[in-house]
Amino acid sequence: MTTTPWIKATRSGGNGGSCVEVRRHHGMIEVRDTKDREAGPTLRFTDAEFDAFLDGARKGEFDHLLGR
């Protein structure tokens, strides 16, 4: 199975360490926090789960969590 390099979100740059990275690994999409790359948790999603999350984010379904 293909493993891609970790990619840091462009919005993560310069915000005091609140950085998120994603990659494909063993058929899953993995998400982690760059502050604790080795010991911190890595969230794993199927393609369908990650696609549903991105779709919701694009549509503003989570904006209320930021007080918008």
PyMOL Python script that loads the backbone (N, CA, C, O; Angstrom):
from pymol import cmd

cmd.read_pdbstr("""\
ATOM      1  N   MET A   1       0.832  -1.187   0.000  1.00  0.00           N
ATOM      2  CA  MET A   1       0.000   0.000   0.000  1.00  0.00           C
ATOM      3  C   MET A   1       0.879   1.253   0.000  1.00  0.00           C
ATOM      4  O   MET A   1       1.995   1.246   0.518  1.00  0.00           O
ATOM      5  N   THR A   2       0.363   2.301  -0.578  1.00  0.00           N
ATOM      6  CA  THR A   2       1.106   3.543  -0.697  1.00  0.00           C
ATOM      7  C   THR A   2       1.090   4.323   0.606  1.00  0.00           C
ATOM      8  O   THR A   2       0.051   4.462   1.251  1.00  0.00           O
ATOM      9  N   THR A   3       2.254   4.830   0.982  1.00  0.00           N
ATOM     10  CA  THR A   3       2.361   5.769   2.085  1.00  0.00           C
ATOM     11  C   THR A   3       2.903   7.068   1.522  1.00  0.00           C
ATOM     12  O   THR A   3       3.944   7.084   0.865  1.00  0.00           O
ATOM     13  N   THR A   4       2.194   8.155   1.782  1.00  0.00           N
ATOM     14  CA  THR A   4       2.640   9.466   1.313  1.00  0.00           C
ATOM     15  C   THR A   4       3.353  10.184   2.449  1.00  0.00           C
ATOM     16  O   THR A   4       3.168   9.833   3.614  1.00  0.00           O
ATOM     17  N   PRO A   5       4.165  11.181   2.126  1.00  0.00           N
ATOM     18  CA  PRO A   5       4.796  11.959   3.189  1.00  0.00           C
ATOM     19  C   PRO A   5       3.740  12.750   3.972  1.00  0.00           C
ATOM     20  O   PRO A   5       2.664  13.048   3.454  1.00  0.00           O
ATOM     21  N   TRP A   6       4.059  13.079   5.207  1.00  0.00           N
ATOM     22  CA  TRP A   6       3.188  13.962   5.986  1.00  0.00           C
ATOM     23  C   TRP A   6       3.179  15.330   5.318  1.00  0.00           C
ATOM     24  O   TRP A   6       4.222  15.827   4.892  1.00  0.00           O
ATOM     25  N   ILE A   7       2.004  15.935   5.229  1.00  0.00           N
ATOM     26  CA  ILE A   7       1.841  17.264   4.640  1.00  0.00           C
ATOM     27  C   ILE A   7       1.188  18.161   5.678  1.00  0.00           C
ATOM     28  O   ILE A   7       0.113  17.853   6.193  1.00  0.00           O
ATOM     29  N   LYS A   8       1.851  19.278   5.982  1.00  0.00           N
ATOM     30  CA  LYS A   8       1.310  20.235   6.952  1.00  0.00           C
ATOM     31  C   LYS A   8       0.328  21.162   6.254  1.00  0.00           C
ATOM     32  O   LYS A   8       0.601  21.658   5.161  1.00  0.00           O
ATOM     33  N   ALA A   9      -0.808  21.393   6.887  1.00  0.00           N
ATOM     34  CA  ALA A   9      -1.796  22.312   6.344  1.00  0.00           C
ATOM     35  C   ALA A   9      -1.211  23.717   6.237  1.00  0.00           C
ATOM     36  O   ALA A   9      -0.548  24.181   7.165  1.00  0.00           O
ATOM     37  N   THR A  10      -1.448  24.394   5.125  1.00  0.00           N
ATOM     38  CA  THR A  10      -0.881  25.729   4.921  1.00  0.00           C
ATOM     39  C   THR A  10      -1.412  26.731   5.933  1.00  0.00           C
ATOM     40  O   THR A  10      -0.707  27.680   6.276  1.00  0.00           O
ATOM     41  N   ARG A  11      -2.626  26.549   6.419  1.00  0.00           N
ATOM     42  CA  ARG A  11      -3.179  27.456   7.434  1.00  0.00           C
ATOM     43  C   ARG A  11      -2.509  27.260   8.790  1.00  0.00           C
ATOM     44  O   ARG A  11      -2.678  28.084   9.689  1.00  0.00           O
ATOM     45  N   SER A  12      -1.761  26.190   8.942  1.00  0.00           N
ATOM     46  CA  SER A  12      -1.104  25.906  10.222  1.00  0.00           C
ATOM     47  C   SER A  12       0.132  26.765  10.441  1.00  0.00           C
ATOM     48  O   SER A  12       0.554  26.925  11.587  1.00  0.00           O
ATOM     49  N   GLY A  13       0.722  27.317   9.409  1.00  0.00           N
ATOM     50  CA  GLY A  13       1.972  28.059   9.531  1.00  0.00           C
ATOM     51  C   GLY A  13       1.853  29.314  10.365  1.00  0.00           C
ATOM     52  O   GLY A  13       0.910  30.088  10.203  1.00  0.00           O
ATOM     53  N   GLY A  14       2.819  29.521  11.269  1.00  0.00           N
ATOM     54  CA  GLY A  14       2.934  30.760  12.023  1.00  0.00           C
ATOM     55  C   GLY A  14       1.842  31.023  13.035  1.00  0.00           C
ATOM     56  O   GLY A  14       1.555  32.184  13.325  1.00  0.00           O
ATOM     57  N   ASN A  15       1.223  29.995  13.584  1.00  0.00           N
ATOM     58  CA  ASN A  15       0.151  30.239  14.555  1.00  0.00           C
ATOM     59  C   ASN A  15       0.481  29.662  15.934  1.00  0.00           C
ATOM     60  O   ASN A  15      -0.416  29.218  16.651  1.00  0.00           O
ATOM     61  N   GLY A  16       1.717  29.667  16.291  1.00  0.00           N
ATOM     62  CA  GLY A  16       2.111  29.271  17.631  1.00  0.00           C
ATOM     63  C   GLY A  16       2.091  27.783  17.904  1.00  0.00           C
ATOM     64  O   GLY A  16       1.874  27.371  19.044  1.00  0.00           O
ATOM     65  N   GLY A  17       2.309  26.970  16.895  1.00  0.00           N
ATOM     66  CA  GLY A  17       2.424  25.543  17.109  1.00  0.00           C
ATOM     67  C   GLY A  17       1.154  24.742  16.937  1.00  0.00           C
ATOM     68  O   GLY A  17       1.153  23.533  17.170  1.00  0.00           O
ATOM     69  N   SER A  18       0.078  25.381  16.538  1.00  0.00           N
ATOM     70  CA  SER A  18      -1.177  24.649  16.311  1.00  0.00           C
ATOM     71  C   SER A  18      -1.200  24.111  14.890  1.00  0.00           C
ATOM     72  O   SER A  18      -1.972  24.569  14.049  1.00  0.00           O
ATOM     73  N   CYS A  19      -0.350  23.143  14.639  1.00  0.00           N
ATOM     74  CA  CYS A  19      -0.180  22.637  13.275  1.00  0.00           C
ATOM     75  C   CYS A  19      -0.755  21.231  13.137  1.00  0.00           C
ATOM     76  O   CYS A  19      -0.658  20.407  14.045  1.00  0.00           O
ATOM     77  N   VAL A  20      -1.349  20.985  11.988  1.00  0.00           N
ATOM     78  CA  VAL A  20      -1.946  19.693  11.676  1.00  0.00           C
ATOM     79  C   VAL A  20      -1.284  19.153  10.416  1.00  0.00           C
ATOM     80  O   VAL A  20      -1.022  19.897   9.472  1.00  0.00           O
ATOM     81  N   GLU A  21      -1.015  17.842  10.412  1.00  0.00           N
ATOM     82  CA  GLU A  21      -0.447  17.180   9.240  1.00  0.00           C
ATOM     83  C   GLU A  21      -1.336  16.007   8.852  1.00  0.00           C
ATOM     84  O   GLU A  21      -1.999  15.409   9.701  1.00  0.00           O
ATOM     85  N   VAL A  22      -1.344  15.683   7.566  1.00  0.00           N
ATOM     86  CA  VAL A  22      -2.098  14.527   7.072  1.00  0.00           C
ATOM     87  C   VAL A  22      -1.233  13.707   6.124  1.00  0.00           C
ATOM     88  O   VAL A  22      -0.291  14.221   5.521  1.00  0.00           O
ATOM     89  N   ARG A  23      -1.567  12.420   5.999  1.00  0.00           N
ATOM     90  CA  ARG A  23      -0.912  11.547   5.025  1.00  0.00           C
ATOM     91  C   ARG A  23      -1.812  10.345   4.758  1.00  0.00           C
ATOM     92  O   ARG A  23      -2.765  10.088   5.494  1.00  0.00           O
ATOM     93  N   ARG A  24      -1.494   9.621   3.702  1.00  0.00           N
ATOM     94  CA  ARG A  24      -2.146   8.337   3.417  1.00  0.00           C
ATOM     95  C   ARG A  24      -1.185   7.246   3.889  1.00  0.00           C
ATOM     96  O   ARG A  24       0.007   7.280   3.587  1.00  0.00           O
ATOM     97  N   HIS A  25      -1.723   6.276   4.636  1.00  0.00           N
ATOM     98  CA  HIS A  25      -0.901   5.193   5.175  1.00  0.00           C
ATOM     99  C   HIS A  25      -1.771   3.948   5.327  1.00  0.00           C
ATOM    100  O   HIS A  25      -2.800   3.980   6.001  1.00  0.00           O
ATOM    101  N   HIS A  26      -1.354   2.860   4.700  1.00  0.00           N
ATOM    102  CA  HIS A  26      -2.072   1.581   4.767  1.00  0.00           C
ATOM    103  C   HIS A  26      -3.557   1.735   4.421  1.00  0.00           C
ATOM    104  O   HIS A  26      -4.414   1.148   5.082  1.00  0.00           O
ATOM    105  N   GLY A  27      -3.859   2.525   3.385  1.00  0.00           N
ATOM    106  CA  GLY A  27      -5.226   2.675   2.910  1.00  0.00           C
ATOM    107  C   GLY A  27      -6.103   3.600   3.729  1.00  0.00           C
ATOM    108  O   GLY A  27      -7.301   3.710   3.468  1.00  0.00           O
ATOM    109  N   MET A  28      -5.527   4.261   4.709  1.00  0.00           N
ATOM    110  CA  MET A  28      -6.284   5.182   5.562  1.00  0.00           C
ATOM    111  C   MET A  28      -5.699   6.588   5.428  1.00  0.00           C
ATOM    112  O   MET A  28      -4.560   6.758   4.992  1.00  0.00           O
ATOM    113  N   ILE A  29      -6.486   7.588   5.806  1.00  0.00           N
ATOM    114  CA  ILE A  29      -5.998   8.956   5.920  1.00  0.00           C
ATOM    115  C   ILE A  29      -5.671   9.169   7.392  1.00  0.00           C
ATOM    116  O   ILE A  29      -6.515   8.944   8.260  1.00  0.00           O
ATOM    117  N   GLU A  30      -4.445   9.602   7.673  1.00  0.00           N
ATOM    118  CA  GLU A  30      -4.022   9.839   9.052  1.00  0.00           C
ATOM    119  C   GLU A  30      -3.847  11.333   9.289  1.00  0.00           C
ATOM    120  O   GLU A  30      -3.394  12.069   8.412  1.00  0.00           O
ATOM    121  N   VAL A  31      -4.216  11.767  10.496  1.00  0.00           N
ATOM    122  CA  VAL A  31      -4.122  13.171  10.896  1.00  0.00           C
ATOM    123  C   VAL A  31      -3.413  13.209  12.242  1.00  0.00           C
ATOM    124  O   VAL A  31      -3.725  12.424  13.137  1.00  0.00           O
ATOM    125  N   ARG A  32      -2.453  14.128  12.382  1.00  0.00           N
ATOM    126  CA  ARG A  32      -1.750  14.250  13.670  1.00  0.00           C
ATOM    127  C   ARG A  32      -1.409  15.705  13.945  1.00  0.00           C
ATOM    128  O   ARG A  32      -1.422  16.547  13.047  1.00  0.00           O
ATOM    129  N   ASP A  33      -1.107  15.980  15.194  1.00  0.00           N
ATOM    130  CA  ASP A  33      -0.672  17.293  15.662  1.00  0.00           C
ATOM    131  C   ASP A  33       0.851  17.307  15.619  1.00  0.00           C
ATOM    132  O   ASP A  33       1.489  16.369  16.098  1.00  0.00           O
ATOM    133  N   THR A  34       1.437  18.346  15.057  1.00  0.00           N
ATOM    134  CA  THR A  34       2.890  18.386  14.916  1.00  0.00           C
ATOM    135  C   THR A  34       3.625  18.629  16.228  1.00  0.00           C
ATOM    136  O   THR A  34       4.842  18.450  16.284  1.00  0.00           O
ATOM    137  N   LYS A  35       2.926  19.029  17.281  1.00  0.00           N
ATOM    138  CA  LYS A  35       3.610  19.278  18.554  1.00  0.00           C
ATOM    139  C   LYS A  35       4.144  17.994  19.187  1.00  0.00           C
ATOM    140  O   LYS A  35       5.108  18.037  19.952  1.00  0.00           O
ATOM    141  N   ASP A  36       3.531  16.863  18.878  1.00  0.00           N
ATOM    142  CA  ASP A  36       3.942  15.595  19.484  1.00  0.00           C
ATOM    143  C   ASP A  36       3.876  14.497  18.426  1.00  0.00           C
ATOM    144  O   ASP A  36       3.074  13.568  18.528  1.00  0.00           O
ATOM    145  N   ARG A  37       4.712  14.614  17.432  1.00  0.00           N
ATOM    146  CA  ARG A  37       4.662  13.721  16.269  1.00  0.00           C
ATOM    147  C   ARG A  37       4.865  12.252  16.624  1.00  0.00           C
ATOM    148  O   ARG A  37       4.200  11.387  16.053  1.00  0.00           O
ATOM    149  N   GLU A  38       5.733  11.966  17.518  1.00  0.00           N
ATOM    150  CA  GLU A  38       6.081  10.571  17.805  1.00  0.00           C
ATOM    151  C   GLU A  38       5.149   9.922  18.824  1.00  0.00           C
ATOM    152  O   GLU A  38       4.694   8.799  18.607  1.00  0.00           O
ATOM    153  N   ALA A  39       4.857  10.599  19.923  1.00  0.00           N
ATOM    154  CA  ALA A  39       4.089   9.981  20.999  1.00  0.00           C
ATOM    155  C   ALA A  39       2.619  10.386  21.005  1.00  0.00           C
ATOM    156  O   ALA A  39       1.799   9.723  21.640  1.00  0.00           O
ATOM    157  N   GLY A  40       2.281  11.450  20.317  1.00  0.00           N
ATOM    158  CA  GLY A  40       0.898  11.917  20.309  1.00  0.00           C
ATOM    159  C   GLY A  40      -0.017  11.012  19.512  1.00  0.00           C
ATOM    160  O   GLY A  40       0.449  10.162  18.753  1.00  0.00           O
ATOM    161  N   PRO A  41      -1.322  11.190  19.682  1.00  0.00           N
ATOM    162  CA  PRO A  41      -2.262  10.347  18.954  1.00  0.00           C
ATOM    163  C   PRO A  41      -2.278  10.665  17.460  1.00  0.00           C
ATOM    164  O   PRO A  41      -2.041  11.801  17.051  1.00  0.00           O
ATOM    165  N   THR A  42      -2.557   9.659  16.669  1.00  0.00           N
ATOM    166  CA  THR A  42      -2.774   9.805  15.232  1.00  0.00           C
ATOM    167  C   THR A  42      -4.182   9.320  14.946  1.00  0.00           C
ATOM    168  O   THR A  42      -4.518   8.168  15.222  1.00  0.00           O
ATOM    169  N   LEU A  43      -4.999  10.197  14.395  1.00  0.00           N
ATOM    170  CA  LEU A  43      -6.364   9.834  14.040  1.00  0.00           C
ATOM    171  C   LEU A  43      -6.362   9.194  12.664  1.00  0.00           C
ATOM    172  O   LEU A  43      -5.671   9.664  11.761  1.00  0.00           O
ATOM    173  N   ARG A  44      -7.125   8.129  12.497  1.00  0.00           N
ATOM    174  CA  ARG A  44      -7.169   7.399  11.221  1.00  0.00           C
ATOM    175  C   ARG A  44      -8.594   7.356  10.696  1.00  0.00           C
ATOM    176  O   ARG A  44      -9.534   7.043  11.427  1.00  0.00           O
ATOM    177  N   PHE A  45      -8.741   7.679   9.396  1.00  0.00           N
ATOM    178  CA  PHE A  45     -10.052   7.740   8.771  1.00  0.00           C
ATOM    179  C   PHE A  45     -10.055   6.986   7.452  1.00  0.00           C
ATOM    180  O   PHE A  45      -9.049   6.954   6.744  1.00  0.00           O
ATOM    181  N   THR A  46     -11.190   6.381   7.125  1.00  0.00           N
ATOM    182  CA  THR A  46     -11.354   5.817   5.796  1.00  0.00           C
ATOM    183  C   THR A  46     -11.505   6.977   4.808  1.00  0.00           C
ATOM    184  O   THR A  46     -11.728   8.118   5.214  1.00  0.00           O
ATOM    185  N   ASP A  47     -11.385   6.684   3.528  1.00  0.00           N
ATOM    186  CA  ASP A  47     -11.582   7.732   2.524  1.00  0.00           C
ATOM    187  C   ASP A  47     -12.967   8.360   2.660  1.00  0.00           C
ATOM    188  O   ASP A  47     -13.105   9.581   2.593  1.00  0.00           O
ATOM    189  N   ALA A  48     -13.988   7.533   2.850  1.00  0.00           N
ATOM    190  CA  ALA A  48     -15.361   8.036   2.954  1.00  0.00           C
ATOM    191  C   ALA A  48     -15.538   8.937   4.178  1.00  0.00           C
ATOM    192  O   ALA A  48     -16.203   9.970   4.101  1.00  0.00           O
ATOM    193  N   GLU A  49     -14.945   8.544   5.303  1.00  0.00           N
ATOM    194  CA  GLU A  49     -15.047   9.365   6.516  1.00  0.00           C
ATOM    195  C   GLU A  49     -14.360  10.708   6.326  1.00  0.00           C
ATOM    196  O   GLU A  49     -14.913  11.746   6.689  1.00  0.00           O
ATOM    197  N   PHE A  50     -13.159  10.696   5.762  1.00  0.00           N
ATOM    198  CA  PHE A  50     -12.408  11.934   5.565  1.00  0.00           C
ATOM    199  C   PHE A  50     -13.110  12.824   4.546  1.00  0.00           C
ATOM    200  O   PHE A  50     -13.164  14.042   4.715  1.00  0.00           O
ATOM    201  N   ASP A  51     -13.647  12.218   3.488  1.00  0.00           N
ATOM    202  CA  ASP A  51     -14.387  12.976   2.483  1.00  0.00           C
ATOM    203  C   ASP A  51     -15.614  13.641   3.106  1.00  0.00           C
ATOM    204  O   ASP A  51     -15.908  14.798   2.807  1.00  0.00           O
ATOM    205  N   ALA A  52     -16.329  12.919   3.968  1.00  0.00           N
ATOM    206  CA  ALA A  52     -17.500  13.488   4.636  1.00  0.00           C
ATOM    207  C   ALA A  52     -17.103  14.654   5.531  1.00  0.00           C
ATOM    208  O   ALA A  52     -17.804  15.665   5.573  1.00  0.00           O
ATOM    209  N   PHE A  53     -15.983  14.526   6.251  1.00  0.00           N
ATOM    210  CA  PHE A  53     -15.509  15.620   7.090  1.00  0.00           C
ATOM    211  C   PHE A  53     -15.159  16.846   6.250  1.00  0.00           C
ATOM    212  O   PHE A  53     -15.570  17.961   6.573  1.00  0.00           O
ATOM    213  N   LEU A  54     -14.400  16.641   5.174  1.00  0.00           N
ATOM    214  CA  LEU A  54     -14.017  17.768   4.315  1.00  0.00           C
ATOM    215  C   LEU A  54     -15.242  18.439   3.701  1.00  0.00           C
ATOM    216  O   LEU A  54     -15.298  19.665   3.607  1.00  0.00           O
ATOM    217  N   ASP A  55     -16.214  17.644   3.287  1.00  0.00           N
ATOM    218  CA  ASP A  55     -17.440  18.192   2.720  1.00  0.00           C
ATOM    219  C   ASP A  55     -18.152  19.068   3.750  1.00  0.00           C
ATOM    220  O   ASP A  55     -18.598  20.171   3.434  1.00  0.00           O
ATOM    221  N   GLY A  56     -18.254  18.575   4.970  1.00  0.00           N
ATOM    222  CA  GLY A  56     -18.879  19.360   6.032  1.00  0.00           C
ATOM    223  C   GLY A  56     -18.115  20.638   6.330  1.00  0.00           C
ATOM    224  O   GLY A  56     -18.717  21.690   6.547  1.00  0.00           O
ATOM    225  N   ALA A  57     -16.791  20.553   6.340  1.00  0.00           N
ATOM    226  CA  ALA A  57     -15.972  21.739   6.592  1.00  0.00           C
ATOM    227  C   ALA A  57     -16.162  22.781   5.486  1.00  0.00           C
ATOM    228  O   ALA A  57     -16.281  23.975   5.760  1.00  0.00           O
ATOM    229  N   ARG A  58     -16.189  22.314   4.243  1.00  0.00           N
ATOM    230  CA  ARG A  58     -16.402  23.233   3.111  1.00  0.00           C
ATOM    231  C   ARG A  58     -17.755  23.931   3.198  1.00  0.00           C
ATOM    232  O   ARG A  58     -17.887  25.092   2.811  1.00  0.00           O
ATOM    233  N   LYS A  59     -18.741  23.233   3.699  1.00  0.00           N
ATOM    234  CA  LYS A  59     -20.099  23.781   3.781  1.00  0.00           C
ATOM    235  C   LYS A  59     -20.334  24.598   5.049  1.00  0.00           C
ATOM    236  O   LYS A  59     -21.429  25.121   5.252  1.00  0.00           O
ATOM    237  N   GLY A  60     -19.309  24.713   5.907  1.00  0.00           N
ATOM    238  CA  GLY A  60     -19.430  25.521   7.120  1.00  0.00           C
ATOM    239  C   GLY A  60     -20.154  24.837   8.266  1.00  0.00           C
ATOM    240  O   GLY A  60     -20.577  25.505   9.210  1.00  0.00           O
ATOM    241  N   GLU A  61     -20.307  23.517   8.205  1.00  0.00           N
ATOM    242  CA  GLU A  61     -21.059  22.800   9.232  1.00  0.00           C
ATOM    243  C   GLU A  61     -20.414  22.842  10.614  1.00  0.00           C
ATOM    244  O   GLU A  61     -21.081  22.563  11.611  1.00  0.00           O
ATOM    245  N   PHE A  62     -19.141  23.182  10.691  1.00  0.00           N
ATOM    246  CA  PHE A  62     -18.447  23.204  11.977  1.00  0.00           C
ATOM    247  C   PHE A  62     -18.090  24.619  12.426  1.00  0.00           C
ATOM    248  O   PHE A  62     -17.445  24.793  13.460  1.00  0.00           O
ATOM    249  N   ASP A  63     -18.496  25.616  11.671  1.00  0.00           N
ATOM    250  CA  ASP A  63     -18.159  27.008  11.988  1.00  0.00           C
ATOM    251  C   ASP A  63     -18.627  27.425  13.375  1.00  0.00           C
ATOM    252  O   ASP A  63     -17.977  28.243  14.026  1.00  0.00           O
ATOM    253  N   HIS A  64     -19.735  26.880  13.831  1.00  0.00           N
ATOM    254  CA  HIS A  64     -20.254  27.244  15.160  1.00  0.00           C
ATOM    255  C   HIS A  64     -19.265  26.877  16.269  1.00  0.00           C
ATOM    256  O   HIS A  64     -19.297  27.479  17.342  1.00  0.00           O
ATOM    257  N   LEU A  65     -18.400  25.914  16.029  1.00  0.00           N
ATOM    258  CA  LEU A  65     -17.403  25.540  17.042  1.00  0.00           C
ATOM    259  C   LEU A  65     -16.377  26.646  17.253  1.00  0.00           C
ATOM    260  O   LEU A  65     -15.720  26.702  18.293  1.00  0.00           O
ATOM    261  N   LEU A  66     -16.241  27.523  16.264  1.00  0.00           N
ATOM    262  CA  LEU A  66     -15.325  28.654  16.341  1.00  0.00           C
ATOM    263  C   LEU A  66     -16.057  29.953  16.706  1.00  0.00           C
ATOM    264  O   LEU A  66     -15.466  31.032  16.655  1.00  0.00           O
ATOM    265  N   GLY A  67     -17.312  29.854  17.064  1.00  0.00           N
ATOM    266  CA  GLY A  67     -18.093  31.034  17.440  1.00  0.00           C
ATOM    267  C   GLY A  67     -18.536  31.857  16.235  1.00  0.00           C
ATOM    268  O   GLY A  67     -18.805  33.050  16.375  1.00  0.00           O
ATOM    269  N   ARG A  68     -18.617  31.253  15.075  1.00  0.00           N
ATOM    270  CA  ARG A  68     -19.041  31.984  13.884  1.00  0.00           C
ATOM    271  C   ARG A  68     -20.509  31.824  13.644  1.00  0.00           C
ATOM    272  O   ARG A  68     -21.041  32.374  12.680  1.00  0.00           O
TER     273      ARG A  68
END
""", "prot")
cmd.dss("prot")
cmd.show_as("cartoon", "prot")
cmd.util.cbc("prot")
cmd.orient("prot")
